[in-house]
Amino acid sequence: MEIRREDIEHIADLSMLNLSEEEIETYTKNMQEIVEFANQINELDTENTLVSAFASDAYNVFRKDEVRESLSRDLLLKNAPSSNGEAYALPSME
Amino acid sequence: MEYEVIIGLEVHAELSTKTKIYCGCTNEYGSDPNTHCCPVCTGMPGALPVLNEKVVEYAVRAGLAMDCDITRESKQDRKNYFYPDTPRAYQISQFDLPLCVGGKVDVNVEGENKTIGITRIHIEDDAGKLVHDAYTGGTLVDLNRAGVPLIEIVSEPDMRSAADAVAYVEKLKGILEYIGVSDCKMQEGSLRADVNLSLRPVGQKEFGTRTETKNLNSFRSIARSIEFEIERQKAVLEAGGVVYQETRRWDDEKGEGFSMRTKENANDYRYFPEPDLLPINLSEEYIENIKKSLPELPESRKARYMSELNLPEYDAGIIISSKALSDFFEEAGKVCGNYKAVSNWIMSDIIRASREYEFEYDNMPYTAEQFGHLIQLIDSGKISGSIAKTVFEEMIKTGNEPEKIVEEKGLAQVSDEGAIKEVVDRVVAANPQSIIDYKAGKDRALGFLVGQCMKEMKGKGNPQILNKLILEILNK
């Protein structure tokens, strides 16, 4: 599969990233290499392998519906680049 | 040209579990911003989700109540999108193996019965809330809602009008309330609908291009946005234009819809199996147990009210439309044994009073038991029907037992013939003209005399005895 510059532009768009011309070129090349690396898996013979989304055989790992303490808000907002003390503060999203 | 309207709905219902879907933060509504948050629901690196078992149970309950097949081997998927209401930059939802598929509900629209197909019901997490900051002009993020469990109920494109859509959502709301999986408080956003709508010329087989109007949280806005979108698409088509597939928003204040995003690639969610969560495998026994635990559903209650309690279809329909009201009806009826009277009061005074005093049926100022006692007081002749209205108003204001109100206010009905006769003699003597009028064939004179006596007795005279005694004098 060939990665085109439109693919990179599309992914950048979905991620809301503004990329420079240079970056687009670099990432197109990088992404091509990543895809080629991942494609190695296609060399495996999977004729007799069941289709599965998971590597483990486990299933039904559930939690009881019991309340646990939440983080304190001060601690939570400590990592926020910007906050008003109650909420994360962003530029206008309107 | 004549067009046919095609509508399909995606309804999101927040589940009334104690905790969020993937962490132990409380799922309580209306607290201070960002106080129900932890590393899992705020998407901190390395934090791992664990599925709340109640979410699976509630979704299966909903599926069974809506006639769905339950998927025995299901899984969750990652839906990628980048927006600040979702700190992980993906929502955990279900893509190709939803928990429930292929159901239906029956609705009655203006007297006509219709079946609306349900394509699927899946579980997913809600996003946080973005609030406009009037002070700075920026946007504030509150993540209390992030991770609140949702079921999304996707319908077939089986609806043809705003009335169909409203009847369908009312039906879903009723079912979800009855089976106790969501409180469905639309004003709090715990039940909201996305409307997919397209037009096609009558007779054409293929569907036209549809638009999706998102996040409607009242029956009124569902109906109005549909009417608006029908007219908009009609105007576009009639002018020879093309309807674009797009996401739209509804502005309820302005009464108009507008386009949100038209970018063709905006819906590229790149779903893949959620690697942090293991598959959900449901046994026959598990499903059977949930099926057995389902309570009586609204339709069945309605049928029972009509056949066993002889309520008219309209009255039964109103009562079952709210689980709280229906529960009230059953409990009050059980207490007094006079279901018909309870139903009559619901249809008139109770509905009126709940509007006038603005209380919800699950939070009325009097209990069903107290109300049953009020009916008993009427049926036993202790108070008259008109005095009962006074007692009822007093119950709303004070929450007191009706017996206590009757006693304290001296409202008990007078059935003592001697005492009533005294009043009747006095009133008749003071109104000789009425006797002449009555004998001349004017029946109204009887009503006048009864009214005068009642006035004297402050409404407490037993009307049957009063009537009897007056007639005795008049017919002498």
Interface residues (C-beta under 8 A of the other chain):
Chain A: H10 D13 L14 S15 M16 A53 F54 S56 A58 Y59 N60 V61 F62 R63 K64 D65 E66 V67 R68 E69 S70 L71 R73 L76 L77 N84 E86 A87 Y88 A89 L90 P91 S92 M93 E94
Chain B: T17 K18 T19 C23 G24 C25 T26 D32 P33 N34 T35 H36 C37 C38 P39 T42 V50 L51 N52 E53 K54 V56 K75 N80 Y81 F82 P84 L130 V131 H132 D133 T136 G137 G138 T139 L140 V141 D142 L143 N265 D268 R270 P273 P275 L277 L278 P279 I280 N281
